[in-house]
Amino acid sequence: MDKHDPVYKFQLRQRVRLARSRFPGRSGFVDHEFEVVRLMPADENGEVSYRVKSANSELAVREHEISA
């Protein structure tokens, strides 16, 4: 692994939840379980993102926005 390769806390097909609602006042995503479907590159600050999917939606989230 190159020292510049991002380190991912979560893996493909892992089940995760949003750490908090991305939409204050709307509880639509709070308790939904998502599956990691894509590992995305790190941003300029080194934080990686993920593409996550549930039965009803697909989102791009940053690592700090989800938990196992």
mmJSON file of the N, C-alpha and C atoms, coordinates in Angstrom:
{"data_MODEL":{"atom_site":{
"group_PDB":["ATOM","ATOM","ATOM","ATOM","ATOM","ATOM","ATOM","ATOM","ATOM","ATOM","ATOM","ATOM","ATOM","ATOM","ATOM","ATOM","ATOM","ATOM","ATOM","ATOM","ATOM","ATOM","ATOM","ATOM","ATOM","ATOM","ATOM","ATOM","ATOM","ATOM","ATOM","ATOM","ATOM","ATOM","ATOM","ATOM","ATOM","ATOM","ATOM","ATOM","ATOM","ATOM","ATOM","ATOM","ATOM","ATOM","ATOM","ATOM","ATOM","ATOM","ATOM","ATOM","ATOM","ATOM","ATOM","ATOM","ATOM","ATOM","ATOM","ATOM","ATOM","ATOM","ATOM","ATOM","ATOM","ATOM","ATOM","ATOM","ATOM","ATOM","ATOM","ATOM","ATOM","ATOM","ATOM","ATOM","ATOM","ATOM","ATOM","ATOM","ATOM","ATOM","ATOM","ATOM","ATOM","ATOM","ATOM","ATOM","ATOM","ATOM","ATOM","ATOM","ATOM","ATOM","ATOM","ATOM","ATOM","ATOM","ATOM","ATOM","ATOM","ATOM","ATOM","ATOM","ATOM","ATOM","ATOM","ATOM","ATOM","ATOM","ATOM","ATOM","ATOM","ATOM","ATOM","ATOM","ATOM","ATOM","ATOM","ATOM","ATOM","ATOM","ATOM","ATOM","ATOM","ATOM","ATOM","ATOM","ATOM","ATOM","ATOM","ATOM","ATOM","ATOM","ATOM","ATOM","ATOM","ATOM","ATOM","ATOM","ATOM","ATOM","ATOM","ATOM","ATOM","ATOM","ATOM","ATOM","ATOM","ATOM","ATOM","ATOM","ATOM","ATOM","ATOM","ATOM","ATOM","ATOM","ATOM","ATOM","ATOM","ATOM","ATOM","ATOM","ATOM","ATOM","ATOM","ATOM","ATOM","ATOM","ATOM","ATOM","ATOM","ATOM","ATOM","ATOM","ATOM","ATOM","ATOM","ATOM","ATOM","ATOM","ATOM","ATOM","ATOM","ATOM","ATOM","ATOM","ATOM","ATOM","ATOM","ATOM","ATOM","ATOM","ATOM","ATOM","ATOM","ATOM","ATOM","ATOM","ATOM","ATOM","ATOM","ATOM"],
"id":[1,2,3,4,5,6,7,8,9,10,11,12,13,14,15,16,17,18,19,20,21,22,23,24,25,26,27,28,29,30,31,32,33,34,35,36,37,38,39,40,41,42,43,44,45,46,47,48,49,50,51,52,53,54,55,56,57,58,59,60,61,62,63,64,65,66,67,68,69,70,71,72,73,74,75,76,77,78,79,80,81,82,83,84,85,86,87,88,89,90,91,92,93,94,95,96,97,98,99,100,101,102,103,104,105,106,107,108,109,110,111,112,113,114,115,116,117,118,119,120,121,122,123,124,125,126,127,128,129,130,131,132,133,134,135,136,137,138,139,140,141,142,143,144,145,146,147,148,149,150,151,152,153,154,155,156,157,158,159,160,161,162,163,164,165,166,167,168,169,170,171,172,173,174,175,176,177,178,179,180,181,182,183,184,185,186,187,188,189,190,191,192,193,194,195,196,197,198,199,200,201,202,203,204],
"type_symbol":["N","C","C","N","C","C","N","C","C","N","C","C","N","C","C","N","C","C","N","C","C","N","C","C","N","C","C","N","C","C","N","C","C","N","C","C","N","C","C","N","C","C","N","C","C","N","C","C","N","C","C","N","C","C","N","C","C","N","C","C","N","C","C","N","C","C","N","C","C","N","C","C","N","C","C","N","C","C","N","C","C","N","C","C","N","C","C","N","C","C","N","C","C","N","C","C","N","C","C","N","C","C","N","C","C","N","C","C","N","C","C","N","C","C","N","C","C","N","C","C","N","C","C","N","C","C","N","C","C","N","C","C","N","C","C","N","C","C","N","C","C","N","C","C","N","C","C","N","C","C","N","C","C","N","C","C","N","C","C","N","C","C","N","C","C","N","C","C","N","C","C","N","C","C","N","C","C","N","C","C","N","C","C","N","C","C","N","C","C","N","C","C","N","C","C","N","C","C","N","C","C","N","C","C"],
"label_atom_id":["N","CA","C","N","CA","C","N","CA","C","N","CA","C","N","CA","C","N","CA","C","N","CA","C","N","CA","C","N","CA","C","N","CA","C","N","CA","C","N","CA","C","N","CA","C","N","CA","C","N","CA","C","N","CA","C","N","CA","C","N","CA","C","N","CA","C","N","CA","C","N","CA","C","N","CA","C","N","CA","C","N","CA","C","N","CA","C","N","CA","C","N","CA","C","N","CA","C","N","CA","C","N","CA","C","N","CA","C","N","CA","C","N","CA","C","N","CA","C","N","CA","C","N","CA","C","N","CA","C","N","CA","C","N","CA","C","N","CA","C","N","CA","C","N","CA","C","N","CA","C","N","CA","C","N","CA","C","N","CA","C","N","CA","C","N","CA","C","N","CA","C","N","CA","C","N","CA","C","N","CA","C","N","CA","C","N","CA","C","N","CA","C","N","CA","C","N","CA","C","N","CA","C","N","CA","C","N","CA","C","N","CA","C","N","CA","C","N","CA","C","N","CA","C","N","CA","C","N","CA","C","N","CA","C","N","CA","C"],
"label_alt_id":[null,null,null,null,null,null,null,null,null,null,null,null,null,null,null,null,null,null,null,null,null,null,null,null,null,null,null,null,null,null,null,null,null,null,null,null,null,null,null,null,null,null,null,null,null,null,null,null,null,null,null,null,null,null,null,null,null,null,null,null,null,null,null,null,null,null,null,null,null,null,null,null,null,null,null,null,null,null,null,null,null,null,null,null,null,null,null,null,null,null,null,null,null,null,null,null,null,null,null,null,null,null,null,null,null,null,null,null,null,null,null,null,null,null,null,null,null,null,null,null,null,null,null,null,null,null,null,null,null,null,null,null,null,null,null,null,null,null,null,null,null,null,null,null,null,null,null,null,null,null,null,null,null,null,null,null,null,null,null,null,null,null,null,null,null,null,null,null,null,null,null,null,null,null,null,null,null,null,null,null,null,null,null,null,null,null,null,null,null,null,null,null,null,null,null,null,null,null,null,null,null,null,null,null],
"label_comp_id":["MET","MET","MET","ASP","ASP","ASP","LYS","LYS","LYS","HIS","HIS","HIS","ASP","ASP","ASP","PRO","PRO","PRO","VAL","VAL","VAL","TYR","TYR","TYR","LYS","LYS","LYS","PHE","PHE","PHE","GLN","GLN","GLN","LEU","LEU","LEU","ARG","ARG","ARG","GLN","GLN","GLN","ARG","ARG","ARG","VAL","VAL","VAL","ARG","ARG","ARG","LEU","LEU","LEU","ALA","ALA","ALA","ARG","ARG","ARG","SER","SER","SER","ARG","ARG","ARG","PHE","PHE","PHE","PRO","PRO","PRO","GLY","GLY","GLY","ARG","ARG","ARG","SER","SER","SER","GLY","GLY","GLY","PHE","PHE","PHE","VAL","VAL","VAL","ASP","ASP","ASP","HIS","HIS","HIS","GLU","GLU","GLU","PHE","PHE","PHE","GLU","GLU","GLU","VAL","VAL","VAL","VAL","VAL","VAL","ARG","ARG","ARG","LEU","LEU","LEU","MET","MET","MET","PRO","PRO","PRO","ALA","ALA","ALA","ASP","ASP","ASP","GLU","GLU","GLU","ASN","ASN","ASN","GLY","GLY","GLY","GLU","GLU","GLU","VAL","VAL","VAL","SER","SER","SER","TYR","TYR","TYR","ARG","ARG","ARG","VAL","VAL","VAL","LYS","LYS","LYS","SER","SER","SER","ALA","ALA","ALA","ASN","ASN","ASN","SER","SER","SER","GLU","GLU","GLU","LEU","LEU","LEU","ALA","ALA","ALA","VAL","VAL","VAL","ARG","ARG","ARG","GLU","GLU","GLU","HIS","HIS","HIS","GLU","GLU","GLU","ILE","ILE","ILE","SER","SER","SER","ALA","ALA","ALA"],
"label_asym_id":["A","A","A","A","A","A","A","A","A","A","A","A","A","A","A","A","A","A","A","A","A","A","A","A","A","A","A","A","A","A","A","A","A","A","A","A","A","A","A","A","A","A","A","A","A","A","A","A","A","A","A","A","A","A","A","A","A","A","A","A","A","A","A","A","A","A","A","A","A","A","A","A","A","A","A","A","A","A","A","A","A","A","A","A","A","A","A","A","A","A","A","A","A","A","A","A","A","A","A","A","A","A","A","A","A","A","A","A","A","A","A","A","A","A","A","A","A","A","A","A","A","A","A","A","A","A","A","A","A","A","A","A","A","A","A","A","A","A","A","A","A","A","A","A","A","A","A","A","A","A","A","A","A","A","A","A","A","A","A","A","A","A","A","A","A","A","A","A","A","A","A","A","A","A","A","A","A","A","A","A","A","A","A","A","A","A","A","A","A","A","A","A","A","A","A","A","A","A","A","A","A","A","A","A"],
"label_entity_id":["1","1","1","1","1","1","1","1","1","1","1","1","1","1","1","1","1","1","1","1","1","1","1","1","1","1","1","1","1","1","1","1","1","1","1","1","1","1","1","1","1","1","1","1","1","1","1","1","1","1","1","1","1","1","1","1","1","1","1","1","1","1","1","1","1","1","1","1","1","1","1","1","1","1","1","1","1","1","1","1","1","1","1","1","1","1","1","1","1","1","1","1","1","1","1","1","1","1","1","1","1","1","1","1","1","1","1","1","1","1","1","1","1","1","1","1","1","1","1","1","1","1","1","1","1","1","1","1","1","1","1","1","1","1","1","1","1","1","1","1","1","1","1","1","1","1","1","1","1","1","1","1","1","1","1","1","1","1","1","1","1","1","1","1","1","1","1","1","1","1","1","1","1","1","1","1","1","1","1","1","1","1","1","1","1","1","1","1","1","1","1","1","1","1","1","1","1","1","1","1","1","1","1","1"],
"label_seq_id":[1,1,1,2,2,2,3,3,3,4,4,4,5,5,5,6,6,6,7,7,7,8,8,8,9,9,9,10,10,10,11,11,11,12,12,12,13,13,13,14,14,14,15,15,15,16,16,16,17,17,17,18,18,18,19,19,19,20,20,20,21,21,21,22,22,22,23,23,23,24,24,24,25,25,25,26,26,26,27,27,27,28,28,28,29,29,29,30,30,30,31,31,31,32,32,32,33,33,33,34,34,34,35,35,35,36,36,36,37,37,37,38,38,38,39,39,39,40,40,40,41,41,41,42,42,42,43,43,43,44,44,44,45,45,45,46,46,46,47,47,47,48,48,48,49,49,49,50,50,50,51,51,51,52,52,52,53,53,53,54,54,54,55,55,55,56,56,56,57,57,57,58,58,58,59,59,59,60,60,60,61,61,61,62,62,62,63,63,63,64,64,64,65,65,65,66,66,66,67,67,67,68,68,68],
"pdbx_PDB_ins_code":[null,null,null,null,null,null,null,null,null,null,null,null,null,null,null,null,null,null,null,null,null,null,null,null,null,null,null,null,null,null,null,null,null,null,null,null,null,null,null,null,null,null,null,null,null,null,null,null,null,null,null,null,null,null,null,null,null,null,null,null,null,null,null,null,null,null,null,null,null,null,null,null,null,null,null,null,null,null,null,null,null,null,null,null,null,null,null,null,null,null,null,null,null,null,null,null,null,null,null,null,null,null,null,null,null,null,null,null,null,null,null,null,null,null,null,null,null,null,null,null,null,null,null,null,null,null,null,null,null,null,null,null,null,null,null,null,null,null,null,null,null,null,null,null,null,null,null,null,null,null,null,null,null,null,null,null,null,null,null,null,null,null,null,null,null,null,null,null,null,null,null,null,null,null,null,null,null,null,null,null,null,null,null,null,null,null,null,null,null,null,null,null,null,null,null,null,null,null,null,null,null,null,null,null],
"Cartn_x":[0.843,0.0,0.887,0.587,1.293,0.928,1.874,1.594,0.522,0.198,-0.831,-2.196,-2.258,-3.535,-4.412,-5.698,-6.581,-6.829,-7.116,-7.471,-8.971,-9.655,-11.104,-11.486,-12.357,-12.854,-13.918,-14.677,-15.767,-15.424,-16.017,-15.72,-16.945,-16.733,-17.836,-18.774,-20.053,-21.138,-21.362,-20.609,-20.819,-22.08,-22.83,-24.047,-23.655,-24.179,-23.877,-25.156,-25.098,-26.201,-25.636,-26.5,-26.064,-25.855,-24.774,-24.451,-25.468,-26.006,-27.068,-27.805,-28.964,-29.756,-29.034,-28.969,-28.366,-29.344,-30.599,-31.653,-32.395,-31.936,-32.596,-34.094,-34.865,-36.316,-36.964,-36.155,-36.69,-36.019,-36.818,-36.251,-36.161,-36.329,-36.375,-35.208,-33.983,-32.824,-32.266,-32.751,-32.108,-31.939,-32.979,-32.897,-32.69,-32.503,-32.312,-30.926,-30.899,-29.629,-29.232,-27.978,-27.45,-26.362,-26.088,-24.991,-23.962,-22.696,-21.625,-21.509,-21.689,-21.634,-20.444,-19.757,-18.585,-17.687,-16.4,-15.405,-14.924,-15.05,-14.692,-13.367,-12.699,-11.379,-11.448,-10.298,-10.179,-10.252,-10.796,-10.843,-9.515,-9.44,-8.196,-7.727,-8.654,-8.302,-7.963,-8.064,-7.744,-8.909,-10.12,-11.289,-11.894,-12.146,-12.742,-14.261,-14.872,-16.326,-16.75,-18.031,-18.612,-19.912,-20.261,-21.584,-22.328,-23.473,-24.255,-25.666,-26.27,-27.579,-28.492,-29.762,-30.8,-31.826,-32.9,-33.942,-34.561,-34.566,-35.261,-34.372,-33.101,-32.271,-30.799,-30.056,-28.608,-28.003,-26.961,-26.341,-24.829,-24.214,-22.77,-22.58,-21.774,-21.55,-20.067,-19.689,-18.3,-18.165,-16.953,-16.736,-17.279,-17.144,-17.611,-19.14,-19.846,-21.309,-21.951,-21.16,-21.735,-21.063,-21.775,-21.236,-21.703,-20.993,-21.325,-22.509],
"Cartn_y":[-1.184,0.0,1.246,2.183,3.458,4.301,5.082,5.904,6.959,7.204,8.181,7.536,6.199,5.522,5.81,6.109,6.37,5.098,5.282,4.181,4.266,3.165,3.122,2.405,3.026,2.432,1.382,1.574,0.681,-0.025,-1.189,-2.021,-2.156,-2.556,-2.828,-3.855,-3.657,-4.523,-4.473,-3.636,-3.495,-2.694,-3.06,-2.341,-1.197,-0.003,1.183,1.987,2.908,3.847,5.259,6.207,7.598,7.973,8.654,9.044,10.043,10.859,11.813,12.196,12.766,13.155,14.228,14.033,15.038,16.172,15.967,16.93,17.259,18.252,18.596,18.792,18.25,18.37,17.258,16.441,15.311,14.048,13.105,11.885,10.763,11.064,10.053,9.098,9.528,8.663,8.204,8.732,8.517,7.036,6.227,4.836,3.867,4.361,3.462,2.831,1.585,0.897,0.978,1.248,1.374,0.334,0.034,-0.853,-0.046,-0.208,0.472,-0.191,0.612,0.059,0.577,1.605,2.127,2.879,2.643,3.399,4.525,5.753,6.908,7.493,8.256,8.803,9.802,10.034,11.025,12.432,13.35,14.744,15.425,16.724,17.457,17.446,17.131,17.037,15.607,14.667,13.273,12.428,13.023,12.246,11.518,10.231,9.437,9.548,9.215,9.188,7.808,7.565,6.283,6.528,5.623,5.606,4.53,4.885,3.94,3.856,2.691,2.458,1.731,2.157,1.447,0.983,0.413,-0.052,1.101,2.305,3.44,4.574,4.563,5.708,5.332,6.193,6.046,7.412,7.431,8.695,8.614,9.768,9.897,10.5,9.839,10.313,10.334,11.221,11.284,10.324,9.885,8.861,9.269,10.525,10.961,10.958,10.827,10.854,9.489,8.419,7.09,6.339,5.331,4.459,3.035,2.083,0.67,0.277],
"Cartn_z":[0.0,0.0,0.0,-0.853,-0.929,0.289,0.811,1.989,1.727,0.451,0.116,-0.132,-0.097,-0.26,0.947,0.73,1.866,2.677,3.943,4.831,5.073,4.833,4.979,6.266,7.042,8.281,7.978,6.911,6.536,5.231,5.019,3.855,2.958,1.716,0.8,1.411,1.193,1.656,3.166,3.88,5.323,5.572,6.6,6.991,7.913,7.633,8.434,8.64,9.572,9.825,9.768,9.466,9.511,10.967,11.266,12.632,13.175,12.32,12.697,11.426,11.595,10.431,9.632,8.33,7.451,7.174,7.524,7.234,8.518,9.284,10.542,10.346,11.271,11.181,10.379,9.701,8.93,9.449,9.868,10.435,9.412,8.154,7.116,7.061,7.373,7.248,8.598,9.698,10.988,11.333,11.179,11.604,10.456,9.257,8.129,8.152,7.786,7.632,6.167,5.923,4.575,4.361,3.114,2.751,1.97,2.314,1.584,0.211,-0.851,-2.209,-3.01,-2.499,-3.206,-2.238,-2.347,-1.587,-2.491,-2.027,-2.842,-2.358,-3.209,-2.841,-1.692,-1.099,-0.03,-0.621,0.174,-0.256,0.052,-0.134,0.077,1.534,2.462,3.881,4.296,3.363,3.654,4.114,4.217,4.645,3.454,3.635,2.564,2.598,1.481,1.365,0.895,1.038,0.657,-0.085,-0.943,-1.56,-0.789,-0.192,0.595,0.033,0.186,-0.416,0.566,0.581,1.331,0.311,0.785,-0.124,-0.907,-0.314,-0.924,-1.411,-1.059,-1.441,-1.525,-2.199,-2.295,-2.032,-1.204,-0.789,-0.879,-1.016,-0.853,0.54,1.367,2.733,3.05,3.921,4.391,5.563,5.814,6.843,8.205,8.581,9.896,10.014,8.902,8.917,9.142,9.184,9.355,10.495,10.998,12.04,11.761,12.345,12.124,12.996],
"occupancy":[1.0,1.0,1.0,1.0,1.0,1.0,1.0,1.0,1.0,1.0,1.0,1.0,1.0,1.0,1.0,1.0,1.0,1.0,1.0,1.0,1.0,1.0,1.0,1.0,1.0,1.0,1.0,1.0,1.0,1.0,1.0,1.0,1.0,1.0,1.0,1.0,1.0,1.0,1.0,1.0,1.0,1.0,1.0,1.0,1.0,1.0,1.0,1.0,1.0,1.0,1.0,1.0,1.0,1.0,1.0,1.0,1.0,1.0,1.0,1.0,1.0,1.0,1.0,1.0,1.0,1.0,1.0,1.0,1.0,1.0,1.0,1.0,1.0,1.0,1.0,1.0,1.0,1.0,1.0,1.0,1.0,1.0,1.0,1.0,1.0,1.0,1.0,1.0,1.0,1.0,1.0,1.0,1.0,1.0,1.0,1.0,1.0,1.0,1.0,1.0,1.0,1.0,1.0,1.0,1.0,1.0,1.0,1.0,1.0,1.0,1.0,1.0,1.0,1.0,1.0,1.0,1.0,1.0,1.0,1.0,1.0,1.0,1.0,1.0,1.0,1.0,1.0,1.0,1.0,1.0,1.0,1.0,1.0,1.0,1.0,1.0,1.0,1.0,1.0,1.0,1.0,1.0,1.0,1.0,1.0,1.0,1.0,1.0,1.0,1.0,1.0,1.0,1.0,1.0,1.0,1.0,1.0,1.0,1.0,1.0,1.0,1.0,1.0,1.0,1.0,1.0,1.0,1.0,1.0,1.0,1.0,1.0,1.0,1.0,1.0,1.0,1.0,1.0,1.0,1.0,1.0,1.0,1.0,1.0,1.0,1.0,1.0,1.0,1.0,1.0,1.0,1.0,1.0,1.0,1.0,1.0,1.0,1.0,1.0,1.0,1.0,1.0,1.0,1.0],
"B_iso_or_equiv":[0.0,0.0,0.0,0.0,0.0,0.0,0.0,0.0,0.0,0.0,0.0,0.0,0.0,0.0,0.0,0.0,0.0,0.0,0.0,0.0,0.0,0.0,0.0,0.0,0.0,0.0,0.0,0.0,0.0,0.0,0.0,0.0,0.0,0.0,0.0,0.0,0.0,0.0,0.0,0.0,0.0,0.0,0.0,0.0,0.0,0.0,0.0,0.0,0.0,0.0,0.0,0.0,0.0,0.0,0.0,0.0,0.0,0.0,0.0,0.0,0.0,0.0,0.0,0.0,0.0,0.0,0.0,0.0,0.0,0.0,0.0,0.0,0.0,0.0,0.0,0.0,0.0,0.0,0.0,0.0,0.0,0.0,0.0,0.0,0.0,0.0,0.0,0.0,0.0,0.0,0.0,0.0,0.0,0.0,0.0,0.0,0.0,0.0,0.0,0.0,0.0,0.0,0.0,0.0,0.0,0.0,0.0,0.0,0.0,0.0,0.0,0.0,0.0,0.0,0.0,0.0,0.0,0.0,0.0,0.0,0.0,0.0,0.0,0.0,0.0,0.0,0.0,0.0,0.0,0.0,0.0,0.0,0.0,0.0,0.0,0.0,0.0,0.0,0.0,0.0,0.0,0.0,0.0,0.0,0.0,0.0,0.0,0.0,0.0,0.0,0.0,0.0,0.0,0.0,0.0,0.0,0.0,0.0,0.0,0.0,0.0,0.0,0.0,0.0,0.0,0.0,0.0,0.0,0.0,0.0,0.0,0.0,0.0,0.0,0.0,0.0,0.0,0.0,0.0,0.0,0.0,0.0,0.0,0.0,0.0,0.0,0.0,0.0,0.0,0.0,0.0,0.0,0.0,0.0,0.0,0.0,0.0,0.0,0.0,0.0,0.0,0.0,0.0,0.0],
"pdbx_formal_charge":[null,null,null,null,null,null,null,null,null,null,null,null,null,null,null,null,null,null,null,null,null,null,null,null,null,null,null,null,null,null,null,null,null,null,null,null,null,null,null,null,null,null,null,null,null,null,null,null,null,null,null,null,null,null,null,null,null,null,null,null,null,null,null,null,null,null,null,null,null,null,null,null,null,null,null,null,null,null,null,null,null,null,null,null,null,null,null,null,null,null,null,null,null,null,null,null,null,null,null,null,null,null,null,null,null,null,null,null,null,null,null,null,null,null,null,null,null,null,null,null,null,null,null,null,null,null,null,null,null,null,null,null,null,null,null,null,null,null,null,null,null,null,null,null,null,null,null,null,null,null,null,null,null,null,null,null,null,null,null,null,null,null,null,null,null,null,null,null,null,null,null,null,null,null,null,null,null,null,null,null,null,null,null,null,null,null,null,null,null,null,null,null,null,null,null,null,null,null,null,null,null,null,null,null],
"auth_seq_id":[1,1,1,2,2,2,3,3,3,4,4,4,5,5,5,6,6,6,7,7,7,8,8,8,9,9,9,10,10,10,11,11,11,12,12,12,13,13,13,14,14,14,15,15,15,16,16,16,17,17,17,18,18,18,19,19,19,20,20,20,21,21,21,22,22,22,23,23,23,24,24,24,25,25,25,26,26,26,27,27,27,28,28,28,29,29,29,30,30,30,31,31,31,32,32,32,33,33,33,34,34,34,35,35,35,36,36,36,37,37,37,38,38,38,39,39,39,40,40,40,41,41,41,42,42,42,43,43,43,44,44,44,45,45,45,46,46,46,47,47,47,48,48,48,49,49,49,50,50,50,51,51,51,52,52,52,53,53,53,54,54,54,55,55,55,56,56,56,57,57,57,58,58,58,59,59,59,60,60,60,61,61,61,62,62,62,63,63,63,64,64,64,65,65,65,66,66,66,67,67,67,68,68,68],
"auth_comp_id":["MET","MET","MET","ASP","ASP","ASP","LYS","LYS","LYS","HIS","HIS","HIS","ASP","ASP","ASP","PRO","PRO","PRO","VAL","VAL","VAL","TYR","TYR","TYR","LYS","LYS","LYS","PHE","PHE","PHE","GLN","GLN","GLN","LEU","LEU","LEU","ARG","ARG","ARG","GLN","GLN","GLN","ARG","ARG","ARG","VAL","VAL","VAL","ARG","ARG","ARG","LEU","LEU","LEU","ALA","ALA","ALA","ARG","ARG","ARG","SER","SER","SER","ARG","ARG","ARG","PHE","PHE","PHE","PRO","PRO","PRO","GLY","GLY","GLY","ARG","ARG","ARG","SER","SER","SER","GLY","GLY","GLY","PHE","PHE","PHE","VAL","VAL","VAL","ASP","ASP","ASP","HIS","HIS","HIS","GLU","GLU","GLU","PHE","PHE","PHE","GLU","GLU","GLU","VAL","VAL","VAL","VAL","VAL","VAL","ARG","ARG","ARG","LEU","LEU","LEU","MET","MET","MET","PRO","PRO","PRO","ALA","ALA","ALA","ASP","ASP","ASP","GLU","GLU","GLU","ASN","ASN","ASN","GLY","GLY","GLY","GLU","GLU","GLU","VAL","VAL","VAL","SER","SER","SER","TYR","TYR","TYR","ARG","ARG","ARG","VAL","VAL","VAL","LYS","LYS","LYS","SER","SER","SER","ALA","ALA","ALA","ASN","ASN","ASN","SER","SER","SER","GLU","GLU","GLU","LEU","LEU","LEU","ALA","ALA","ALA","VAL","VAL","VAL","ARG","ARG","ARG","GLU","GLU","GLU","HIS","HIS","HIS","GLU","GLU","GLU","ILE","ILE","ILE","SER","SER","SER","ALA","ALA","ALA"],
"auth_asym_id":["A","A","A","A","A","A","A","A","A","A","A","A","A","A","A","A","A","A","A","A","A","A","A","A","A","A","A","A","A","A","A","A","A","A","A","A","A","A","A","A","A","A","A","A","A","A","A","A","A","A","A","A","A","A","A","A","A","A","A","A","A","A","A","A","A","A","A","A","A","A","A","A","A","A","A","A","A","A","A","A","A","A","A","A","A","A","A","A","A","A","A","A","A","A","A","A","A","A","A","A","A","A","A","A","A","A","A","A","A","A","A","A","A","A","A","A","A","A","A","A","A","A","A","A","A","A","A","A","A","A","A","A","A","A","A","A","A","A","A","A","A","A","A","A","A","A","A","A","A","A","A","A","A","A","A","A","A","A","A","A","A","A","A","A","A","A","A","A","A","A","A","A","A","A","A","A","A","A","A","A","A","A","A","A","A","A","A","A","A","A","A","A","A","A","A","A","A","A","A","A","A","A","A","A"],
"auth_atom_id":["N","CA","C","N","CA","C","N","CA","C","N","CA","C","N","CA","C","N","CA","C","N","CA","C","N","CA","C","N","CA","C","N","CA","C","N","CA","C","N","CA","C","N","CA","C","N","CA","C","N","CA","C","N","CA","C","N","CA","C","N","CA","C","N","CA","C","N","CA","C","N","CA","C","N","CA","C","N","CA","C","N","CA","C","N","CA","C","N","CA","C","N","CA","C","N","CA","C","N","CA","C","N","CA","C","N","CA","C","N","CA","C","N","CA","C","N","CA","C","N","CA","C","N","CA","C","N","CA","C","N","CA","C","N","CA","C","N","CA","C","N","CA","C","N","CA","C","N","CA","C","N","CA","C","N","CA","C","N","CA","C","N","CA","C","N","CA","C","N","CA","C","N","CA","C","N","CA","C","N","CA","C","N","CA","C","N","CA","C","N","CA","C","N","CA","C","N","CA","C","N","CA","C","N","CA","C","N","CA","C","N","CA","C","N","CA","C","N","CA","C","N","CA","C","N","CA","C","N","CA","C","N","CA","C","N","CA","C"],
"pdbx_PDB_model_num":[1,1,1,1,1,1,1,1,1,1,1,1,1,1,1,1,1,1,1,1,1,1,1,1,1,1,1,1,1,1,1,1,1,1,1,1,1,1,1,1,1,1,1,1,1,1,1,1,1,1,1,1,1,1,1,1,1,1,1,1,1,1,1,1,1,1,1,1,1,1,1,1,1,1,1,1,1,1,1,1,1,1,1,1,1,1,1,1,1,1,1,1,1,1,1,1,1,1,1,1,1,1,1,1,1,1,1,1,1,1,1,1,1,1,1,1,1,1,1,1,1,1,1,1,1,1,1,1,1,1,1,1,1,1,1,1,1,1,1,1,1,1,1,1,1,1,1,1,1,1,1,1,1,1,1,1,1,1,1,1,1,1,1,1,1,1,1,1,1,1,1,1,1,1,1,1,1,1,1,1,1,1,1,1,1,1,1,1,1,1,1,1,1,1,1,1,1,1,1,1,1,1,1,1]
}}}
